[in-house]
């Protein structure tokens, strides 16, 4: 197989050797604070909600 760097039998070697570390999620925002941010963003600043705002 021309163009391959190294043998394919060693593929994934490093990933399988690394120890599994559980994912660390940051604590969620308190709902009162989150609702306040959304109110300021949507009502006071008159923005559209969501990730796809302004696509249409």
NURO-228346 format. One record per atom (N, C-alpha, C): residue in three letters; residue number from 1; atom name; x, y, z. Coordinates in Angstrom, 2 decimals, always signed. Last residue first. Layout:
N
site rest = Ala; nr = NUM; atom = CA; x = X; y = Y; z = Z;
...
This chain:
56
site rest = Unk; nr = 56; atom = N; x = -32.17; y = +32.49; z = +8.64;
site rest = Unk; nr = 56; atom = CA; x = -33.18; y = +32.68; z = +7.60;
site rest = Unk; nr = 56; atom = C; x = -33.22; y = +34.10; z = +7.11;
site rest = Unk; nr = 55; atom = N; x = -30.29; y = +32.55; z = +10.62;
site rest = Unk; nr = 55; atom = CA; x = -30.01; y = +31.76; z = +9.41;
site rest = Unk; nr = 55; atom = C; x = -30.98; y = +32.06; z = +8.29;
site rest = Unk; nr = 54; atom = N; x = -30.63; y = +33.74; z = +13.07;
site rest = Unk; nr = 54; atom = CA; x = -30.13; y = +34.55; z = +11.98;
site rest = Unk; nr = 54; atom = C; x = -29.83; y = +33.77; z = +10.72;
site rest = Unk; nr = 53; atom = N; x = -29.77; y = +31.08; z = +15.21;
site rest = Unk; nr = 53; atom = CA; x = -30.44; y = +32.37; z = +15.04;
site rest = Unk; nr = 53; atom = C; x = -29.81; y = +33.15; z = +13.90;
site rest = Unk; nr = 52; atom = N; x = -29.14; y = +28.50; z = +15.93;
site rest = Unk; nr = 52; atom = CA; x = -29.24; y = +28.83; z = +14.52;
site rest = Unk; nr = 52; atom = C; x = -29.88; y = +30.17; z = +14.26;
site rest = Unk; nr = 51; atom = N; x = -29.26; y = +28.28; z = +18.69;
site rest = Unk; nr = 51; atom = CA; x = -27.96; y = +28.30; z = +18.05;
site rest = Unk; nr = 51; atom = C; x = -28.03; y = +28.76; z = +16.61;
site rest = Unk; nr = 50; atom = N; x = -31.61; y = +30.43; z = +20.53;
site rest = Unk; nr = 50; atom = CA; x = -31.14; y = +29.23; z = +19.85;
site rest = Unk; nr = 50; atom = C; x = -29.80; y = +29.42; z = +19.16;
site rest = Unk; nr = 49; atom = N; x = -33.61; y = +33.40; z = +20.03;
site rest = Unk; nr = 49; atom = CA; x = -33.07; y = +32.33; z = +20.87;
site rest = Unk; nr = 49; atom = C; x = -32.54; y = +31.20; z = +20.00;
site rest = Unk; nr = 48; atom = N; x = -32.82; y = +36.70; z = +18.95;
site rest = Unk; nr = 48; atom = CA; x = -33.49; y = +35.43; z = +18.74;
site rest = Unk; nr = 48; atom = C; x = -32.82; y = +34.37; z = +19.59;
site rest = Unk; nr = 47; atom = N; x = -32.86; y = +39.62; z = +21.09;
site rest = Unk; nr = 47; atom = CA; x = -32.19; y = +38.66; z = +20.23;
site rest = Unk; nr = 47; atom = C; x = -33.06; y = +37.42; z = +20.04;
site rest = Unk; nr = 46; atom = N; x = -33.36; y = +41.92; z = +22.71;
site rest = Unk; nr = 46; atom = CA; x = -34.20; y = +41.59; z = +21.56;
site rest = Unk; nr = 46; atom = C; x = -33.48; y = +40.68; z = +20.57;
site rest = Unk; nr = 45; atom = N; x = -32.30; y = +42.61; z = +25.10;
site rest = Unk; nr = 45; atom = CA; x = -31.46; y = +42.88; z = +23.93;
site rest = Unk; nr = 45; atom = C; x = -32.15; y = +42.51; z = +22.62;
site rest = Unk; nr = 44; atom = N; x = -34.49; y = +41.88; z = +26.75;
site rest = Unk; nr = 44; atom = CA; x = -33.93; y = +43.23; z = +26.80;
site rest = Unk; nr = 44; atom = C; x = -33.10; y = +43.56; z = +25.57;
site rest = Unk; nr = 43; atom = N; x = -35.08; y = +39.19; z = +25.85;
site rest = Unk; nr = 43; atom = CA; x = -36.10; y = +40.23; z = +25.98;
site rest = Unk; nr = 43; atom = C; x = -35.47; y = +41.62; z = +25.90;
site rest = Unk; nr = 42; atom = N; x = -32.67; y = +37.65; z = +25.55;
site rest = Unk; nr = 42; atom = CA; x = -33.79; y = +37.54; z = +24.61;
site rest = Unk; nr = 42; atom = C; x = -34.73; y = +38.73; z = +24.65;
site rest = Unk; nr = 41; atom = N; x = -30.78; y = +38.42; z = +27.54;
site rest = Unk; nr = 41; atom = CA; x = -30.37; y = +38.19; z = +26.15;
site rest = Unk; nr = 41; atom = C; x = -31.56; y = +38.29; z = +25.20;
site rest = Unk; nr = 40; atom = N; x = -32.26; y = +38.63; z = +29.87;
site rest = Unk; nr = 40; atom = CA; x = -31.50; y = +39.79; z = +29.39;
site rest = Unk; nr = 40; atom = C; x = -31.17; y = +39.64; z = +27.92;
site rest = Unk; nr = 39; atom = N; x = -33.26; y = +36.02; z = +29.98;
site rest = Unk; nr = 39; atom = CA; x = -34.17; y = +37.15; z = +29.93;
site rest = Unk; nr = 39; atom = C; x = -33.46; y = +38.39; z = +29.37;
site rest = Unk; nr = 38; atom = N; x = -30.93; y = +34.51; z = +30.21;
site rest = Unk; nr = 38; atom = CA; x = -31.76; y = +34.36; z = +29.02;
site rest = Unk; nr = 38; atom = C; x = -32.73; y = +35.52; z = +28.87;
site rest = Unk; nr = 37; atom = N; x = -30.07; y = +35.38; z = +32.75;
site rest = Unk; nr = 37; atom = CA; x = -29.23; y = +35.62; z = +31.56;
site rest = Unk; nr = 37; atom = C; x = -30.06; y = +35.53; z = +30.28;
site rest = Unk; nr = 36; atom = N; x = -32.20; y = +34.41; z = +34.29;
site rest = Unk; nr = 36; atom = CA; x = -31.92; y = +35.85; z = +34.25;
site rest = Unk; nr = 36; atom = C; x = -31.08; y = +36.20; z = +33.03;
site rest = Unk; nr = 35; atom = N; x = -31.94; y = +31.68; z = +33.95;
site rest = Unk; nr = 35; atom = CA; x = -33.14; y = +32.34; z = +33.44;
site rest = Unk; nr = 35; atom = C; x = -32.94; y = +33.85; z = +33.34;
site rest = Unk; nr = 34; atom = N; x = -29.49; y = +31.29; z = +35.24;
site rest = Unk; nr = 34; atom = CA; x = -29.61; y = +30.98; z = +33.82;
site rest = Unk; nr = 34; atom = C; x = -30.82; y = +31.69; z = +33.22;
site rest = Unk; nr = 33; atom = N; x = -30.16; y = +31.97; z = +37.86;
site rest = Unk; nr = 33; atom = CA; x = -29.13; y = +32.75; z = +37.16;
site rest = Unk; nr = 33; atom = C; x = -29.25; y = +32.54; z = +35.66;
site rest = Unk; nr = 32; atom = N; x = -32.05; y = +30.00; z = +38.39;
site rest = Unk; nr = 32; atom = CA; x = -32.41; y = +31.41; z = +38.53;
site rest = Unk; nr = 32; atom = C; x = -31.43; y = +32.30; z = +37.77;
site rest = Unk; nr = 31; atom = N; x = -30.63; y = +27.54; z = +38.06;
site rest = Unk; nr = 31; atom = CA; x = -31.68; y = +27.94; z = +37.12;
site rest = Unk; nr = 31; atom = C; x = -32.06; y = +29.42; z = +37.20;
site rest = Unk; nr = 30; atom = N; x = -27.10; y = +27.68; z = +38.20;
site rest = Unk; nr = 30; atom = CA; x = -28.33; y = +27.69; z = +38.98;
site rest = Unk; nr = 30; atom = C; x = -29.44; y = +28.20; z = +38.06;
site rest = Unk; nr = 29; atom = N; x = -25.28; y = +25.73; z = +35.85;
site rest = Unk; nr = 29; atom = CA; x = -25.65; y = +27.02; z = +36.37;
site rest = Unk; nr = 29; atom = C; x = -26.96; y = +26.90; z = +37.15;
site rest = Unk; nr = 28; atom = N; x = -23.59; y = +22.69; z = +36.73;
site rest = Unk; nr = 28; atom = CA; x = -24.55; y = +23.46; z = +35.95;
site rest = Unk; nr = 28; atom = C; x = -24.88; y = +24.77; z = +36.65;
site rest = Unk; nr = 27; atom = N; x = -20.06; y = +22.14; z = +37.00;
site rest = Unk; nr = 27; atom = CA; x = -21.40; y = +22.18; z = +37.61;
site rest = Unk; nr = 27; atom = C; x = -22.33; y = +23.08; z = +36.80;
site rest = Unk; nr = 26; atom = N; x = -18.37; y = +20.50; z = +34.25;
site rest = Unk; nr = 26; atom = CA; x = -18.50; y = +21.62; z = +35.19;
site rest = Unk; nr = 26; atom = C; x = -19.90; y = +21.64; z = +35.78;
site rest = Unk; nr = 25; atom = N; x = -17.37; y = +17.14; z = +34.18;
site rest = Unk; nr = 25; atom = CA; x = -18.31; y = +18.14; z = +33.71;
site rest = Unk; nr = 25; atom = C; x = -18.39; y = +19.27; z = +34.71;
site rest = Unk; nr = 24; atom = N; x = -14.89; y = +15.08; z = +33.18;
site rest = Unk; nr = 24; atom = CA; x = -15.23; y = +16.02; z = +34.25;
site rest = Unk; nr = 24; atom = C; x = -16.15; y = +17.08; z = +33.67;
site rest = Unk; nr = 23; atom = N; x = -14.78; y = +11.65; z = +32.38;
site rest = Unk; nr = 23; atom = CA; x = -14.95; y = +13.03; z = +31.94;
site rest = Unk; nr = 23; atom = C; x = -15.42; y = +13.88; z = +33.11;
site rest = Unk; nr = 22; atom = N; x = -12.26; y = +9.44; z = +33.63;
site rest = Unk; nr = 22; atom = CA; x = -13.67; y = +9.83; z = +33.53;
site rest = Unk; nr = 22; atom = C; x = -13.80; y = +11.31; z = +33.20;
site rest = Unk; nr = 21; atom = N; x = -9.78; y = +8.07; z = +31.69;
site rest = Unk; nr = 21; atom = CA; x = -10.03; y = +9.11; z = +32.68;
site rest = Unk; nr = 21; atom = C; x = -11.49; y = +9.51; z = +32.55;
site rest = Unk; nr = 20; atom = N; x = -8.07; y = +5.17; z = +31.08;
site rest = Unk; nr = 20; atom = CA; x = -9.35; y = +5.84; z = +30.90;
site rest = Unk; nr = 20; atom = C; x = -9.55; y = +6.82; z = +32.04;
site rest = Unk; nr = 19; atom = N; x = -4.63; y = +5.29; z = +30.06;
site rest = Unk; nr = 19; atom = CA; x = -5.67; y = +4.94; z = +31.03;
site rest = Unk; nr = 19; atom = C; x = -6.93; y = +5.77; z = +30.80;
site rest = Unk; nr = 18; atom = N; x = -3.41; y = +4.25; z = +26.86;
site rest = Unk; nr = 18; atom = CA; x = -3.66; y = +5.33; z = +27.81;
site rest = Unk; nr = 18; atom = C; x = -4.78; y = +4.95; z = +28.77;
site rest = Unk; nr = 17; atom = N; x = -3.38; y = +2.13; z = +25.07;
site rest = Unk; nr = 17; atom = CA; x = -2.51; y = +2.08; z = +26.24;
site rest = Unk; nr = 17; atom = C; x = -2.83; y = +3.14; z = +27.28;
site rest = Unk; nr = 16; atom = N; x = -5.04; y = +2.77; z = +22.98;
site rest = Unk; nr = 16; atom = CA; x = -5.42; y = +1.63; z = +23.81;
site rest = Unk; nr = 16; atom = C; x = -4.57; y = +1.54; z = +25.07;
site rest = Unk; nr = 15; atom = N; x = -3.61; y = +4.88; z = +21.89;
site rest = Unk; nr = 15; atom = CA; x = -4.93; y = +5.13; z = +22.48;
site rest = Unk; nr = 15; atom = C; x = -5.36; y = +3.99; z = +23.38;
site rest = Unk; nr = 14; atom = N; x = -1.35; y = +3.63; z = +20.89;
site rest = Unk; nr = 14; atom = CA; x = -1.21; y = +4.59; z = +21.98;
site rest = Unk; nr = 14; atom = C; x = -2.55; y = +4.81; z = +22.67;
site rest = Unk; nr = 13; atom = N; x = -2.43; y = +1.95; z = +18.86;
site rest = Unk; nr = 13; atom = CA; x = -1.63; y = +1.41; z = +19.97;
site rest = Unk; nr = 13; atom = C; x = -1.62; y = +2.37; z = +21.16;
site rest = Unk; nr = 12; atom = N; x = -3.75; y = +2.51; z = +16.51;
site rest = Unk; nr = 12; atom = CA; x = -4.50; y = +2.59; z = +17.76;
site rest = Unk; nr = 12; atom = C; x = -3.73; y = +2.12; z = +18.97;
site rest = Unk; nr = 11; atom = N; x = -1.87; y = +0.37; z = +14.45;
site rest = Unk; nr = 11; atom = CA; x = -2.86; y = +1.45; z = +14.52;
site rest = Unk; nr = 11; atom = C; x = -3.63; y = +1.38; z = +15.83;
site rest = Unk; nr = 10; atom = N; x = -0.08; y = -1.57; z = +13.89;
site rest = Unk; nr = 10; atom = CA; x = +0.16; y = -0.78; z = +15.10;
site rest = Unk; nr = 10; atom = C; x = -0.86; y = +0.35; z = +15.27;
site rest = Unk; nr = 9; atom = N; x = -0.76; y = -2.58; z = +11.49;
site rest = Unk; nr = 9; atom = CA; x = -0.99; y = -3.45; z = +12.65;
site rest = Unk; nr = 9; atom = C; x = -0.78; y = -2.69; z = +13.95;
site rest = Unk; nr = 8; atom = N; x = -0.02; y = -0.90; z = +9.51;
site rest = Unk; nr = 8; atom = CA; x = -1.37; y = -0.73; z = +10.03;
site rest = Unk; nr = 8; atom = C; x = -1.67; y = -1.64; z = +11.20;
site rest = Unk; nr = 7; atom = N; x = +3.25; y = +0.54; z = +9.74;
site rest = Unk; nr = 7; atom = CA; x = +2.37; y = -0.59; z = +9.49;
site rest = Unk; nr = 7; atom = C; x = +1.01; y = -0.36; z = +10.13;
site rest = Unk; nr = 6; atom = N; x = +4.08; y = +3.77; z = +8.29;
site rest = Unk; nr = 6; atom = CA; x = +4.12; y = +2.72; z = +9.31;
site rest = Unk; nr = 6; atom = C; x = +3.11; y = +1.63; z = +9.02;
site rest = Unk; nr = 5; atom = N; x = +2.12; y = +5.49; z = +6.36;
site rest = Unk; nr = 5; atom = CA; x = +3.24; y = +5.78; z = +7.26;
site rest = Unk; nr = 5; atom = C; x = +3.23; y = +4.73; z = +8.37;
site rest = Unk; nr = 4; atom = N; x = +1.37; y = +4.82; z = +2.98;
site rest = Unk; nr = 4; atom = CA; x = +1.04; y = +4.64; z = +4.40;
site rest = Unk; nr = 4; atom = C; x = +2.29; y = +4.86; z = +5.24;
site rest = Unk; nr = 3; atom = N; x = +2.06; y = +5.02; z = +0.31;
site rest = Unk; nr = 3; atom = CA; x = +1.56; y = +6.21; z = +0.98;
site rest = Unk; nr = 3; atom = C; x = +1.19; y = +6.02; z = +2.44;
site rest = Unk; nr = 2; atom = N; x = +1.04; y = +1.91; z = -1.10;
site rest = Unk; nr = 2; atom = CA; x = +1.89; y = +3.09; z = -1.12;
site rest = Unk; nr = 2; atom = C; x = +1.23; y = +4.25; z = -0.37;
site rest = Unk; nr = 1; atom = N; x = +0.83; y = -1.17; z = +0.00;
site rest = Unk; nr = 1; atom = CA; x = +0.00; y = +0.00; z = +0.00;
site rest = Unk; nr = 1; atom = C; x = +0.88; y = +1.24; z = +0.00;
